Amino acid sequence: KLANYSRSWIHSFNLKMADSKSDEAQQMADDAFEVEENEEMAVQHILSLAKMPTGVSSMALTKLDLFKCGLSHLPESLPDVFPQLEILFLFKNEFREMPAVVGSFKNLSMISFKSNNIKTIHHDALSSQLRWLILTDNVIESIPETIGRCVRLQKLMLAGNHLKALPDDILNCSNLELVRLASNRLERPPIALLSLPNLAWVALSDNPFLESVTSSDIVDAPQLSIDTETIMAGDELGRGASGITRKVWLDDGGSKYEVAVKTYSSTITSDGNPIEERKASLAASALSCNSLVNITGQTSCGSLVMEFLENFQVLASPPSLKSCSRDVYNDAISLSSKEAHMFVKKLMEALCRLHSIGLAHGDFYGHNILFRRMDRENLVVKLTDFGAAFFYEKESDYGELIEKIEMRAFGHLVEEMIAICEQPDDCTYSLQAIADACLSESSRCTSFNELCSVLASGENE
């Protein structure tokens, strides 16, 4: 009887185990089906949000803009749905992590997760074909070492995060030309980054390692009586991330004249903190350089009152998605070699003055340069927009690197000047010597003062 009971119990136990395994297998199948169903629903949701041009299927789409869609995750199969995707914008969503799936797109070269709530970057999210990465205005605490994979990276936008340092693997990003690191928590200068051979535009303001660096040239502008209503009624001259500039008529004891008033925003921009821009603008104006914008006063709310630049035109348009880090020039703009030489001389003087007080412009581009032809023999040039500017210690271990970086930006502009010259001559050849001194790795020229000597020798030949 005992043996029969044992056999019966074992048989019953085996049946229960079989049922249990069957239930577990069924549960796993149900879970897999649910995951697959959720994945399909997520894909369909993305497709419903994507505003695809008529007649273009997801298989052929190259740009996907999902602005403010409340997204916090991306489906794993998305690279199969958009196999040709090159540009992905996810501005103002709800991501906590830059997901691994973005690293699986084979053609994705430009990614923006600006203004999410990203704290971490998955190590597989960074791929070798990336050219332009925008992570401005998040809470990122560290960059993974896999940033070293991004050998084609040209623009890296990281302003307004919580970064305390950068990995040394950034040294592999030898094609990096523009970096925005303002308003982070960098405790030391990022020497590895600043040593990159092609870096030409960098913004570092509002970081702890620069807290004690300032300039005695910052003189608060006199307060002018211009009410907010008058400013708001003025014609808009320009609008950027850091604020709006308007034309306003100023009454100075019976005589009226035009001024430009810039009202600053209170939010962190892609370049940095508008408060830092305001400080840099005041310091630049105090240098009394003809090629820097003169600030005549300020309003009670902190707006800066500047000279009004009438009949000036901008030298170039900002970089396009295609040109990435280089300005776009209108075919209608051309210069004589003499005009190009005047441009270079005036701008070199401005940069020389700025760096003499340890102030880097950070965004030295044609789209920030205004000019006015007085006649074929003379023109007025103005370097504007100090949104990316920052003060640095000239005698520090990184000071020479900062100046060399801005010299590369200057070298690129000189080459662009040469490219839009009507006809090359001896004057343009001397400008090429300036560009070479700025851009050649073998050049021993490390400061704008030395560069002035190169220009002078070219003029004497």
Steps between C-alpha positions, in 0.01 A plus 500: 500500500782735587668432164172560313446825690853618416454421131168685503652804672793516259266474200284778641808715568627451143163601362501816710856581389403450138200726546721756672754497213217522253359802685847658515552445127160645428576801719828555318322478167236744621772738624686479170177569312428796727852641445461455125158660508631793710793540260263513206281751679805715580607494135150592385499785753828636358363470146189692600718779644734518203391760249618321189482675164226375270614201302806432720503175693678445830754285314621806306472768773829675582385753763267438795391785729307394811483832687326498838317168452523378861733214402719327758597185304563397141402157359791265434384435144506868401822467295320242283202730456719799400809338342607817311462740793781758519356765735302439820360788708345420840494850648297548821395142568523299823803275458704415810768318300635536149391153386722232346269463200617829344841341457347232276401737218754444223471845340416723795746792504309767697315446830332750730369419848499866602295595808396157622587373846789276399734396780691217330614405151488129417846390388356351180318822405816653353593383151790565263300683230378781731595850380273719716380418853273740691440429870454858623290569811488161672643364828775278357763417762755313289591413140569130434842393374334389177510865392835389360311311227375829355795557270290707255344725765526871408251674735433409861241705690507438877419838659273499804579158649666366818833383356797512737754358254539344156653158426848495343345295216387835357852510352378254235253763373768664288248654256319692775481869403233657722419424865257666738571423869378817672291479818627163618692398814850462358746522789811503279570617145432213255857482370445190285213672320685830459793311346300365207665597169192639319310667786420858393190607695455431872277644776592442866340781702316441827714206620661470846860502368436846352313647799795709619589621150366839404623827357559843644374630165138422590353843571129518564333718237313813612129456553276659238135583537324276249179336612409142409200608291724712276744212454228248416354738242834527318566333165664160543855497365595148596391206709717227646500243777633753752250778429352755261659818364271788402544845350389770744492879479680653797414853613811670633386837628304602194704328228394154387724233357478127429653231720488121509368349824558133581264339750649180641312178569532323834552148367815308413565505126696270272798735552461548875368744759373838366634667818852399394436641151403832653822516706714416197324762288571771759867401522535500121341843470739642762794417271397790270578304186330624182417144393319416825147620571484803730265473797367838609285402798252263658138505608362443848417140409854424380455534124810634325478815285738487204596711202254456214670352195319648203536359148725217613477153348596162636799331344359144495212277605535249787601140425235283336415141584721402209799727568484413874775722643565739212315817401308530177589793273263670259624491142417871474766593757846558360796705616795661333832374633550839663165473680585149616830630636316779688258243644784283626698789646203650687380165637851399604527822699167424672611149596838628612328744735260235634771245574720765659251499790443122491165511322422240233215569257416131456282549191726679254302447179403701193136495615605705804680763294323808364652740249422816313673623189582870526664488155731262313790626711347463843251293696380471859508155661330395825545173690174425684329234717691408815263219595778241506768730644687426823787631708806280550836516677756602239798376703346163588589159355193519275519870403717445194267222383199735515671764288618238249142372468371849416787543254369197309158665478673812369694290249179346366350847456809624315473206259133586447602860430742378235230276348262794442769732360427616147849428373806356674814717511800566720266627774309171518829308506601689813160415652567132428817531709279621788262206457791255489648648819165438673415158361824315433596251773865582439446874554686651793262793519308469828349844562323782323792731582730270303239487224511880471871465421420252222252748350748787529772301322254418222418869457868591476577248227 
